[in-house]
Structures are given as structure tokens and as C-alpha cells.
Amino acid sequence: MGVTVIICAGAPHPALELIPTYLDSADQVYFIGVDRGAYHLMQQGYPVDWAMGDFDSVTASEYEELQAYCQQIERVSSHKDDTDLELALAYVSQMPNMTACYIFGALGSSGGRLDHLILNLWLAHQPRFSSLIPRCLMIESDTVVQFFNPGVYQIQPGTNPQYLSIITMSPVKGLSIQQAEYDLSPTDFDYPKAYISNEFIDTSTPIQLEFHSGMVCVMWVKECEK
């Protein structure tokens, strides 16, 4: 059986209400709480199979609650080279039969630090995560992010996105976008390029994405309510 991993990172207000959306076809689910993300999971009534981090974002009493609640908890030093989320992903990358990894609270779209956001997007460039990242989604209430290696893909509309943004994370060759509101013929780029606010033609027609080298980030985006 394949294992679906749910990671809750420490950004404020993770969209944990969306978790059931991603578990319909899951055989086995493993919940990981990263620092305060473990407390978020606990507050919402989800199990925490493994909690890890330096836990500098929780109080002493909250940490005691986590110790009693979590199946396993690991506290690491705050003086380290990796972030807590990097350590969690390193662990997940070694899990056998891991088929999908859904990461909540990594983008901080409803609050959080800009440097954390940049670091978490750049996780896709780390060679140690090269086999893991294509199986990951970063999920917020208004944004879903997935990274793609070279190939041909049918990008499905997902859950009522208003826009689809296609962003090159590196130089790319042969980037093509078809069956979208705004198509792009095969084009090479020597620098990162963002094609934002594209749209699906309708809810049943996927957008075809193709490129031959480099890395591409796809974002399904909903406009924030004002």
C-alpha cells in the first residue's frame, strides 16, 4: 500500500480544512507536524504520528500537550544548518512506499515570513529532494503549488481555481502552454520567467504543459477576498 504524507509546517493559519480533499484515494496516511505545525494538527483533531522541530514557536505548556498527544516527538537544537521543514522532508524522502506528500503551512499566504516563503520554494532546487519534490504539493487556502521536471503534462483545473500561473524556476527549453486562455508556442528562456494569471478554457479541459529542460513551478490560484 502507498503512504500519503501530510506535513503541517509552522506558518500561521494553515488550511487544514482542505486535508480531506487530498485523502479520498489514500491507502495509508502519515501525519507529520513541524514545530508549531504539530500544535495546529492537534488543535484540529488530526493525529500526529511524528512531531519534530526545535519547538521555539510553542510555549512550555503547549509542548507538554504535544508530548502527551503525539505518537512520536523529536526535539532538535535550534542551532542547526537545516530548517525544521528541511529535516522533515529529509525524513520523508527515505520513507518506503511514499506516493504523495501534501505540505500545509509552508507558503504562509495568510501570514508568515517572506524569507521562509523563499526558502520553501527553493527546496525544489536541492538535489537531495529531487525525487521527492515532484510528488509534493504545497497547499494554502488560496494557492496550490507543484513543481515539474521536464516532460509533457495535463494540468487539471483542480478545485475551482481562478488562475493558473506557470513560473520557470530556472532556464528552460521548449516551454509550451496549450489549451489555455493564453497559449505559448515552444520558447526557450535563459532566465526565470513568470506567466501568471492564465486561465482554463473550461472546467473539463486540462492545460497542456510541455518543456524539455529545467524546472517549472505551477500555481493554482484563487483571488483573495477583500
BALOKOL-310895 format. One line per field, with one value per residue: x, y, z of N, C-alpha, C in turn; chain; residue number from 1. Coordinates in Angstrom, 1 decimal. Each point is the difference from the previous one (the first is absolute). Layout:
n.px	X, ...
n.py	Y, ...
n.pz	Z, ...
ca.px	X, ...
ca.py	Y, ...
ca.pz	Z, ...
c.px	X, ...
c.py	Y, ...
c.pz	Z, ...
fivex	A, ...
vexke	NUM, ...
This chain:
n.px	0.8, -0.5, 1.0, -1.1, 0.9, -0.5, 0.6, -0.1, 0.4, 0.8, -0.3, -0.4, -1.0, 0.6, -0.2, 0.0, -0.9, 1.1, 0.4, -1.3, 0.2, 1.1, -1.0, -0.8, 1.2, 0.2, 1.0, 1.1, -0.3, 1.1, -0.3, 0.6, 0.3, 0.3, 0.7, -0.5, 0.4, 0.8, 0.2, 0.2, 0.7, 0.7, 0.1, 0.3, 0.6, 1.0, 0.3, 1.0, 0.4, 0.4, 0.4, 0.5, 1.2, 0.4, -1.2, 0.7, -1.0, 0.3, -1.0, 0.5, -1.1, 0.1, 1.3, -0.4, -0.9, 1.0, 0.8, -1.1, -0.1, 1.2, -0.1, 0.8, 0.9, 0.6, 0.7, 0.2, 1.3, -0.2, 1.2, -0.5, 0.5, -0.8, -1.0, -1.0, -0.5, 1.2, 0.0, -1.2, 0.4, 1.1, -0.8, -0.8, 1.1, 0.1, -1.3, -0.1, -0.3, 0.8, -1.3, -0.4, 0.3, -0.8, 0.5, -0.4, -0.3, 0.3, -1.1, -0.7, -0.9, -0.3, 1.3, 1.1, 1.2, 0.4, 1.0, -0.9, -0.9, 1.0, 0.4, -1.3, -0.1, 1.1, -0.8, -0.7, 1.0, -0.3, 1.2, 0.2, -0.7, 0.9, 0.0, 0.0, 0.6, 0.2, 0.1, 0.5, -1.0, 0.2, -0.7, -0.7, -0.7, 0.9, 1.0, 0.2, 1.1, 0.4, 1.1, 0.4, 0.4, 1.0, -0.9, -1.0, -0.8, -1.1, 0.0, -0.5, -1.2, -0.2, 0.1, -0.6, 1.1, 0.3, 1.2, 0.8, 1.0, 0.7, 0.9, 0.9, 0.5, 0.2, 1.1, -0.8, -0.2, -0.6, -0.1, -1.0, -0.9, -0.8, -1.1, 0.6, -0.4, 1.2, 0.1, 0.9, 0.6, 0.6, 0.5, 1.2, 0.4, 0.9, -1.2, -0.2, -1.1, -0.9, -0.8, -0.5, -0.9, 0.6, -0.9, -0.8, -0.1, -0.1, -0.9, -0.2, 0.6, 0.9, 0.9, 0.5, 0.8, 1.0, 1.1, 1.2, 0.2, 0.6, -0.6, -1.2, -0.5, -1.0, -0.8, -0.9, -0.7, -0.5, -0.8, 0.8, -0.8, -0.6
n.py	-1.2, 1.1, 0.9, 0.6, 1.0, 0.4, 1.1, 0.4, 1.0, 0.9, 0.3, 1.2, -0.5, -1.2, -0.3, -0.4, 0.9, 0.1, -0.4, 0.0, 1.2, -0.2, -0.5, 0.4, 0.0, 0.5, -0.9, 0.7, 0.7, 0.8, 0.5, 1.0, 0.4, 1.1, -0.1, 1.3, -0.5, -0.6, 1.2, 0.6, -1.0, 0.1, 1.3, -0.4, -0.8, 0.4, -1.3, -0.2, -0.7, 1.2, 0.6, 1.0, 0.5, 1.3, 0.1, 0.9, -0.6, -0.8, 0.1, 0.1, 0.6, 0.7, 0.1, 0.2, 0.8, 0.5, 0.0, 0.4, 0.8, 0.4, -0.8, 0.9, 0.4, 0.8, 0.3, 0.9, 0.2, 1.3, -0.4, 0.2, -0.8, -1.0, 0.5, 0.3, 0.8, 0.5, 0.0, 0.5, 0.8, 0.1, 0.1, 0.8, 0.6, -0.5, 0.5, -1.3, -0.2, 1.1, 0.3, 0.7, 1.2, 0.3, 1.2, 0.1, 1.3, -0.3, 0.4, -0.2, -0.4, -0.6, 0.1, 0.6, -0.5, 1.1, 0.1, -0.3, 0.9, 0.8, -0.3, 0.0, 1.0, 0.5, -0.6, 0.4, 1.0, -0.5, -0.4, 0.1, 1.0, -0.2, -1.1, 0.8, 1.1, -0.7, -0.6, 1.2, 0.4, 1.4, 0.0, 1.1, 0.8, 0.8, -0.9, -0.6, -0.5, -0.2, -0.8, 0.4, -1.2, 0.0, 0.3, -0.9, 1.0, -0.6, 1.3, -0.7, 0.5, -1.1, 0.5, 0.4, -0.2, 1.2, -0.3, -0.1, 0.1, 0.2, -0.4, 0.4, -1.0, -0.1, 0.1, 0.2, -1.2, 0.6, 1.0, -0.9, 0.9, -1.0, 0.3, 1.2, 0.9, -0.2, -0.4, -0.8, 0.4, -1.1, 0.4, 0.5, -0.2, 1.0, 0.4, 0.1, -0.6, 1.0, -1.0, 1.2, -0.4, -1.1, -0.5, -0.9, -0.7, -1.2, -0.5, -0.3, 1.1, -1.0, 0.6, 0.0, -0.5, 0.6, -0.6, 0.3, 1.1, -0.1, 1.0, -0.5, 1.1, -0.8, 1.1, -0.7, 1.1, 0.4, 1.0, 0.7, -0.3, 1.1
n.pz	0.0, -0.7, 0.3, 0.5, -0.2, 1.1, -0.4, 1.2, -0.7, 0.4, -1.2, 0.3, 0.6, 0.2, -1.3, 1.2, -0.1, -0.8, 1.1, 0.4, -0.7, 0.7, 0.7, -1.0, -0.6, 1.2, -0.2, 0.2, 1.1, -0.2, 1.2, -0.5, 1.3, -0.7, 1.1, -0.1, -1.1, 0.9, 0.6, -1.2, -0.3, 1.1, -0.2, -1.2, 0.9, -0.7, -0.3, 0.8, -1.1, -0.5, 1.1, -0.7, 0.5, 0.0, -0.5, -0.7, -0.7, 0.9, 0.8, 1.2, 0.3, -1.2, 0.3, 1.3, -0.6, -0.8, 1.0, 0.5, -1.0, -0.3, -1.1, -0.7, 0.8, -0.8, 1.1, -0.9, -0.1, 0.5, 0.5, -1.3, -0.9, 0.3, -0.7, 0.9, -0.9, -0.2, 1.4, 0.0, -0.9, 0.7, 1.0, -0.6, -0.5, 1.2, 0.0, 0.2, -1.3, 0.1, -0.2, 1.1, -0.1, 0.9, -0.3, 1.2, -0.1, -1.3, -0.6, 1.0, -0.9, 1.2, -0.2, 0.4, 0.0, -0.7, 0.9, 0.8, -0.6, -0.2, 1.3, 0.3, -0.8, 0.5, 0.9, -1.0, 0.3, 1.2, -0.4, 1.3, -0.5, -0.9, 0.7, 1.1, -0.4, -1.1, 1.1, 0.2, 0.8, -0.2, 1.1, -0.4, 0.7, -0.4, 0.3, -1.1, 0.5, -1.3, 0.1, -1.2, -0.3, -1.0, -0.9, -0.2, 0.4, 0.5, 0.0, 1.0, -0.1, 0.5, 1.2, -1.0, -0.6, 0.3, 0.4, -1.1, 0.9, -1.1, 0.9, -0.9, 0.6, -1.3, -0.7, -1.0, -0.6, -1.0, 0.8, 0.1, -0.2, 0.1, -0.7, 0.0, 0.8, 0.5, -1.3, 0.0, -1.2, -0.4, 1.2, -0.3, 1.2, 0.0, 0.5, 1.3, -0.4, 0.3, -0.4, 0.5, 0.8, -0.4, -0.9, 0.6, -1.2, 0.6, 0.8, -1.2, -0.4, 0.1, 0.6, -1.3, 0.9, -0.8, 0.4, -0.5, 0.6, 1.2, 0.7, 0.1, 0.5, 0.4, -0.1, 0.7, -0.5, 1.2, -0.5, 0.8, 0.9, -0.3
ca.px	-0.8, 0.7, -0.2, -0.1, 0.5, -0.5, 0.9, -0.4, 1.1, -0.3, -0.6, -1.3, -1.3, 0.1, -1.3, -0.2, -1.4, 0.1, 0.7, -0.8, 0.0, 1.1, 0.1, -1.0, 0.5, 1.2, 0.0, 0.5, 0.3, 1.0, -0.1, 1.2, -0.1, 1.3, 0.0, -1.3, -0.9, -0.5, -1.1, -1.2, -0.7, -0.7, -1.2, -1.1, -0.4, 0.7, 1.0, 1.3, 0.8, 1.4, 0.2, 1.4, 0.4, 0.6, -1.2, 0.1, -1.2, -1.1, 0.3, 0.3, -1.3, -0.4, 0.9, -0.4, -1.2, 0.4, 0.6, -1.1, -0.9, 0.7, 0.5, 1.4, 0.4, 1.4, 0.4, 1.4, 0.6, -0.2, 1.3, 0.2, 0.1, -1.3, -1.2, -0.8, -0.6, 1.0, 0.3, -1.2, 0.0, 1.1, -0.6, -1.1, 0.6, 0.5, -1.1, -0.4, -1.4, -0.6, -0.5, -0.3, 0.3, -0.8, 0.6, -0.8, 0.7, 1.4, 0.0, -0.4, -0.8, -0.8, 0.9, 1.3, 1.2, 0.3, 1.1, -0.5, -0.6, 1.0, 0.7, -0.8, -0.1, 1.3, 0.3, -0.1, 1.3, 0.9, 0.2, -0.5, -1.5, -0.3, -1.0, -1.1, -0.7, -1.1, -1.1, -0.5, -0.8, -0.1, -1.4, -0.6, -1.5, -0.2, 1.0, 0.6, 1.3, 0.6, 1.2, 0.1, 1.2, -0.3, -0.9, -1.3, -1.0, -1.3, -0.3, -1.5, -0.5, 0.0, -1.2, -0.5, 1.0, -0.3, 1.1, 1.1, 1.3, 1.1, 1.2, 1.2, 0.9, 1.4, -0.1, -0.8, -0.1, -1.2, -1.2, -1.2, -1.3, -1.1, -1.4, -0.2, -0.5, 1.2, 1.0, 1.4, 0.7, 1.3, 0.9, 1.2, 0.3, 1.3, -0.2, -1.4, -1.1, -1.3, -1.2, -1.0, -1.5, -0.6, -1.3, -0.5, -1.1, -1.1, 0.3, 0.3, 1.1, 1.3, 1.0, 1.2, 1.3, 1.1, 1.3, 1.0, 1.1, -0.3, -1.0, -1.2, -0.9, -1.4, -0.8, -1.4, -0.1, -1.2, 0.2, -0.3, -1.2, 0.4
ca.py	1.2, 1.2, 0.8, 1.5, 0.7, 1.3, 0.8, 1.4, 0.9, 0.9, 1.3, 0.3, -0.3, -0.9, -0.3, -1.4, -0.4, -0.6, -1.4, -1.1, 0.0, -0.7, -1.3, -0.9, -1.3, -0.3, -1.3, 0.2, 1.4, 0.2, 1.4, 0.6, 1.4, 0.6, 1.1, 0.3, -0.7, -1.2, 0.5, 0.2, -1.3, -0.4, 0.8, -0.4, -1.3, -1.0, -0.6, 0.4, -1.1, 0.4, 1.4, 0.3, 1.4, 0.5, 0.4, 1.4, 0.8, -0.5, 0.3, -1.2, -0.7, -0.5, -1.2, -1.1, -0.6, -0.7, -1.2, -0.9, -0.2, -0.6, -1.3, 0.1, 1.4, 0.2, 1.4, 0.2, 1.3, 1.1, 0.3, -1.1, 0.5, -0.2, 0.4, -1.2, -0.6, -0.8, -1.3, -0.8, -0.5, -0.9, -1.3, -0.5, -0.5, -1.3, -0.9, -0.9, 0.0, 1.3, 0.3, 1.4, 0.8, 1.2, 0.8, 1.2, 1.0, 0.3, 1.3, 1.1, 1.0, 0.8, 0.5, -0.7, 0.8, -0.1, -0.9, -1.4, -0.3, -0.1, -1.2, -1.2, -0.1, -0.5, -1.4, -0.8, -0.1, -0.7, -1.3, -1.1, -0.1, -0.1, -1.1, 0.3, 1.2, -0.2, -0.7, 0.9, 1.2, 0.9, 0.3, 1.0, 0.2, 0.6, -0.3, -1.4, 0.0, -1.3, 0.2, -1.0, -0.2, 0.0, -1.0, 0.5, -0.1, 0.5, 0.7, 0.0, 1.2, -0.1, 0.4, 1.3, 1.1, 1.1, 0.2, -0.9, 0.7, -0.9, 0.8, -0.8, 0.1, -0.1, 0.0, -1.1, -0.1, -0.6, 0.2, 0.2, 0.0, -0.2, -0.2, 1.0, 1.2, 0.7, -1.0, 0.3, -0.9, -0.4, 1.1, -0.2, 1.2, 0.0, 0.5, -0.3, 0.8, -0.3, 0.2, -0.1, 0.3, -0.7, -0.6, -1.2, 0.3, -0.4, -0.8, -1.4, 0.0, 0.3, 0.8, -0.9, 0.6, -0.8, 0.6, -1.0, 0.0, 1.0, -0.3, 0.9, 0.0, 0.3, 0.5, 0.1, 1.2, 0.6, 1.4, 0.1, 0.8, 1.3
ca.pz	0.0, -0.1, 1.2, -0.2, 1.1, 0.3, 0.8, 0.4, 0.4, 1.1, -0.4, 0.6, -0.7, -1.1, -0.5, 0.4, -0.4, -1.3, 0.1, -0.6, -1.4, -0.6, 0.6, -0.5, -0.6, 0.8, 0.7, 1.4, 0.2, 1.1, 0.3, 0.6, 0.4, 0.1, 1.0, 0.4, -0.9, 0.8, 0.8, -0.9, -0.3, 1.2, 0.2, -0.9, 0.3, -0.9, 0.7, -0.3, 0.1, 0.3, 0.2, 0.1, -0.1, 1.2, 0.8, 0.6, -0.2, 1.0, 1.5, 0.7, 0.3, -1.2, -0.3, 0.8, -0.6, -1.1, 0.5, 0.4, -1.2, -1.2, 0.0, 0.2, -0.1, 0.0, 0.1, -0.5, 0.4, -0.8, -0.7, -1.0, -1.4, -0.7, 0.7, 0.4, -1.2, -0.7, 0.7, -0.2, -1.4, -0.1, 0.6, -0.9, -1.2, 0.3, 0.3, -1.0, -0.4, 0.1, -1.3, -0.2, 1.2, 0.0, 1.0, 0.4, 0.9, -0.4, -0.8, 0.9, -0.7, 0.9, 1.0, 0.0, -0.4, -1.4, -0.2, 0.1, -1.2, -1.0, 0.3, -0.2, -1.4, -0.5, 0.4, -1.2, -0.7, 0.7, -0.7, 0.9, -0.1, -1.5, -0.3, 0.9, -0.3, -0.9, 0.6, 1.0, -0.2, 1.1, -0.1, 0.8, -0.3, -1.3, -0.9, 0.0, -0.7, -0.3, -0.8, -1.1, -0.8, -1.4, -0.4, -0.5, 1.1, -0.1, 1.3, 0.3, 0.6, 1.5, 0.7, -0.3, 0.0, -1.0, -0.9, 0.0, -0.3, -0.4, 0.3, -0.1, 1.2, -0.6, -1.4, -0.6, -1.4, -0.6, 0.9, -0.8, 0.8, -1.0, 0.4, 1.1, -0.5, -0.6, -0.4, -0.2, -0.9, 0.6, 0.2, 0.9, 0.9, 0.7, 1.3, 0.5, -0.6, 0.6, -0.7, 1.1, -0.3, -1.1, 0.4, -0.7, -0.9, 0.8, 1.1, -0.5, -0.9, 0.7, -0.7, -0.3, 0.3, -0.4, -0.1, -0.2, 1.1, 1.0, 1.0, -0.1, 1.1, -0.4, 1.1, -0.1, 0.9, 0.1, 0.4, 1.4, 0.3, 0.6
c.px	0.9, -0.3, -0.1, 0.4, -0.6, 1.0, -0.6, 1.2, -0.5, -0.6, -1.3, -1.2, 0.1, -1.4, -0.4, -1.4, 0.0, 0.6, -0.9, -0.1, 1.1, 0.2, -1.0, 0.5, 1.2, -0.2, 0.4, 0.5, 0.9, 0.1, 1.3, -0.3, 1.4, -0.2, -1.4, -1.1, -0.6, -1.2, -1.2, -0.7, -0.8, -1.3, -1.1, -0.4, 0.6, 1.1, 1.4, 0.9, 1.5, 0.0, 1.5, 0.2, 0.7, -1.1, 0.2, -1.2, -1.2, 0.5, 0.4, -1.2, -0.5, 0.9, -0.4, -1.3, 0.4, 0.7, -1.0, -0.8, 0.7, 0.4, 1.5, 0.4, 1.5, 0.4, 1.5, 0.5, -0.4, 1.2, 0.3, 0.0, -1.3, -1.2, -0.8, -0.7, 1.0, 0.3, -1.2, 0.0, 1.1, -0.5, -1.0, 0.7, 0.6, -1.1, -0.3, -1.5, -0.7, -0.5, -0.3, 0.3, -0.7, 0.5, -0.9, 0.8, 1.5, 0.1, -0.4, -0.8, -0.9, 0.8, 1.2, 1.1, 0.3, 1.3, -0.3, -0.6, 1.0, 0.8, -0.8, -0.3, 1.3, 0.4, 0.0, 1.3, 1.0, 0.1, -0.6, -1.5, -0.5, -1.1, -1.2, -0.9, -1.1, -1.2, -0.7, -0.9, 0.2, -1.4, -0.3, -1.4, -0.2, 1.0, 0.5, 1.2, 0.5, 1.2, 0.1, 1.4, -0.4, -1.0, -1.3, -1.0, -1.3, -0.4, -1.5, -0.4, 0.1, -1.3, -0.3, 1.1, -0.5, 1.2, 1.0, 1.2, 1.1, 1.3, 1.2, 1.0, 1.5, -0.1, -0.7, 0.1, -1.3, -1.2, -1.2, -1.3, -1.1, -1.3, -0.3, -0.6, 1.1, 1.0, 1.4, 0.6, 1.3, 1.0, 1.1, 0.1, 1.3, -0.1, -1.4, -1.0, -1.3, -1.1, -1.2, -1.4, -0.5, -1.3, -0.3, -1.1, -1.3, 0.4, 0.3, 1.2, 1.3, 0.9, 1.2, 1.3, 1.1, 1.3, 1.0, 1.2, -0.4, -1.0, -1.1, -0.8, -1.4, -0.7, -1.4, -0.4, -1.5, 0.2, -0.5, -1.3, 0.4, -1.1
c.py	1.2, 0.8, 1.5, 0.7, 1.4, 0.7, 1.3, 0.7, 1.1, 1.3, 0.2, -0.5, -0.9, -0.5, -1.5, -0.5, -0.6, -1.4, -1.1, -0.1, -0.8, -1.4, -1.1, -1.3, -0.5, -1.4, 0.2, 1.4, 0.1, 1.5, 0.5, 1.4, 0.6, 1.3, 0.3, -0.7, -1.2, 0.5, 0.3, -1.3, -0.5, 0.8, -0.4, -1.4, -1.1, -0.7, 0.6, -1.2, 0.3, 1.5, 0.3, 1.4, 0.4, 0.6, 1.3, 0.8, -0.5, 0.4, -1.3, -0.9, -0.7, -1.2, -1.2, -0.6, -0.9, -1.3, -1.1, -0.5, -0.8, -1.4, 0.0, 1.5, 0.1, 1.5, 0.2, 1.4, 1.0, 0.4, -1.2, 0.7, -0.1, 0.6, -1.3, -0.7, -0.8, -1.3, -0.9, -0.6, -1.0, -1.4, -0.6, -0.6, -1.4, -1.0, -1.0, 0.2, 1.3, 0.4, 1.5, 0.7, 1.4, 0.9, 1.3, 0.9, 0.3, 1.3, 1.2, 1.1, 0.9, 0.5, -0.8, 0.8, -0.2, -0.9, -1.5, -0.4, -0.3, -1.3, -1.2, -0.2, -0.6, -1.4, -0.9, -0.1, -0.9, -1.5, -1.1, -0.2, -0.3, -1.0, 0.2, 1.1, -0.2, -0.7, 0.9, 1.1, 0.8, 0.7, 1.1, 0.2, 0.6, -0.4, -1.5, 0.1, -1.4, 0.3, -1.2, -0.1, -0.1, -1.2, 0.7, -0.3, 0.5, 0.6, 0.2, 1.2, -0.1, 0.5, 1.5, 1.1, 1.1, 0.2, -1.2, 0.7, -1.1, 0.8, -0.9, 0.3, 0.0, 0.3, -1.3, 0.0, -0.6, 0.2, 0.3, -0.1, -0.1, -0.3, 0.8, 1.3, 0.8, -1.1, 0.5, -1.0, -0.4, 1.1, -0.4, 1.2, -0.3, 0.5, -0.4, 1.0, -0.4, 0.3, -0.2, 0.3, -0.6, -0.6, -1.2, 0.4, -0.3, -1.0, -1.5, -0.1, 0.3, 0.9, -0.9, 0.8, -0.9, 0.8, -1.1, 0.1, 1.1, -0.5, 1.1, -0.1, 0.4, 0.4, 0.1, 1.1, 0.4, 1.4, 0.1, 0.9, 1.3, 0.3
c.pz	0.0, 1.3, -0.5, 1.2, 0.1, 0.9, 0.3, 0.5, 0.9, -0.4, 0.7, -0.9, -1.2, -0.4, 0.3, -0.4, -1.4, 0.0, -0.6, -1.5, -0.6, 0.6, -0.6, -0.5, 0.8, 0.7, 1.5, 0.1, 1.2, 0.2, 0.7, 0.3, 0.2, 0.9, 0.3, -0.9, 0.7, 0.9, -0.8, -0.3, 1.3, 0.3, -0.9, 0.1, -0.9, 0.9, -0.4, 0.2, 0.4, 0.1, 0.1, -0.2, 1.3, 0.9, 0.7, -0.3, 0.9, 1.4, 0.7, 0.3, -1.3, -0.4, 0.8, -0.5, -1.2, 0.4, 0.4, -1.2, -1.1, 0.2, 0.3, -0.1, 0.1, 0.0, -0.4, 0.4, -1.0, -0.8, -0.9, -1.4, -0.8, 0.8, 0.4, -1.2, -0.8, 0.6, -0.2, -1.5, -0.2, 0.6, -1.0, -1.2, 0.2, 0.3, -1.1, -0.4, 0.1, -1.4, -0.2, 1.4, -0.2, 1.2, 0.2, 0.8, -0.4, -0.7, 0.8, -0.7, 0.9, 1.2, 0.0, -0.5, -1.4, -0.3, 0.2, -1.3, -1.1, 0.2, -0.4, -1.5, -0.6, 0.4, -1.3, -0.7, 0.7, -0.5, 0.9, 0.0, -1.4, -0.3, 0.8, -0.5, -1.1, 0.6, 1.1, -0.5, 1.2, -0.1, 1.0, -0.4, -1.4, -1.1, 0.2, -1.0, -0.3, -0.9, -1.0, -0.6, -1.4, -0.4, -0.6, 1.0, -0.4, 1.4, 0.1, 0.7, 1.6, 0.6, -0.2, 0.0, -1.0, -1.0, 0.2, -0.4, -0.2, 0.1, -0.1, 1.1, -0.4, -1.5, -0.5, -1.5, -0.5, 0.8, -0.9, 0.9, -1.1, 0.7, 1.3, -0.6, -0.7, -0.3, -0.2, -0.9, 0.7, 0.0, 1.0, 0.9, 0.7, 1.4, 0.5, -0.5, 0.6, -0.9, 1.0, -0.6, -1.3, 0.5, -0.8, -0.9, 0.6, 1.0, -0.4, -0.9, 0.7, -0.9, -0.2, 0.2, -0.5, 0.0, 0.0, 1.0, 1.0, 1.0, 0.0, 1.3, -0.5, 1.3, -0.4, 1.0, 0.0, 0.5, 1.5, 0.1, 0.7, 1.0
fivex	A, A, A, A, A, A, A, A, A, A, A, A, A, A, A, A, A, A, A, A, A, A, A, A, A, A, A, A, A, A, A, A, A, A, A, A, A, A, A, A, A, A, A, A, A, A, A, A, A, A, A, A, A, A, A, A, A, A, A, A, A, A, A, A, A, A, A, A, A, A, A, A, A, A, A, A, A, A, A, A, A, A, A, A, A, A, A, A, A, A, A, A, A, A, A, A, A, A, A, A, A, A, A, A, A, A, A, A, A, A, A, A, A, A, A, A, A, A, A, A, A, A, A, A, A, A, A, A, A, A, A, A, A, A, A, A, A, A, A, A, A, A, A, A, A, A, A, A, A, A, A, A, A, A, A, A, A, A, A, A, A, A, A, A, A, A, A, A, A, A, A, A, A, A, A, A, A, A, A, A, A, A, A, A, A, A, A, A, A, A, A, A, A, A, A, A, A, A, A, A, A, A, A, A, A, A, A, A, A, A, A, A, A, A, A, A, A, A, A, A, A, A, A, A, A, A
vexke	1, 2, 3, 4, 5, 6, 7, 8, 9, 10, 11, 12, 13, 14, 15, 16, 17, 18, 19, 20, 21, 22, 23, 24, 25, 26, 27, 28, 29, 30, 31, 32, 33, 34, 35, 36, 37, 38, 39, 40, 41, 42, 43, 44, 45, 46, 47, 48, 49, 50, 51, 52, 53, 54, 55, 56, 57, 58, 59, 60, 61, 62, 63, 64, 65, 66, 67, 68, 69, 70, 71, 72, 73, 74, 75, 76, 77, 78, 79, 80, 81, 82, 83, 84, 85, 86, 87, 88, 89, 90, 91, 92, 93, 94, 95, 96, 97, 98, 99, 100, 101, 102, 103, 104, 105, 106, 107, 108, 109, 110, 111, 112, 113, 114, 115, 116, 117, 118, 119, 120, 121, 122, 123, 124, 125, 126, 127, 128, 129, 130, 131, 132, 133, 134, 135, 136, 137, 138, 139, 140, 141, 142, 143, 144, 145, 146, 147, 148, 149, 150, 151, 152, 153, 154, 155, 156, 157, 158, 159, 160, 161, 162, 163, 164, 165, 166, 167, 168, 169, 170, 171, 172, 173, 174, 175, 176, 177, 178, 179, 180, 181, 182, 183, 184, 185, 186, 187, 188, 189, 190, 191, 192, 193, 194, 195, 196, 197, 198, 199, 200, 201, 202, 203, 204, 205, 206, 207, 208, 209, 210, 211, 212, 213, 214, 215, 216, 217, 218, 219, 220, 221, 222, 223, 224, 225, 226
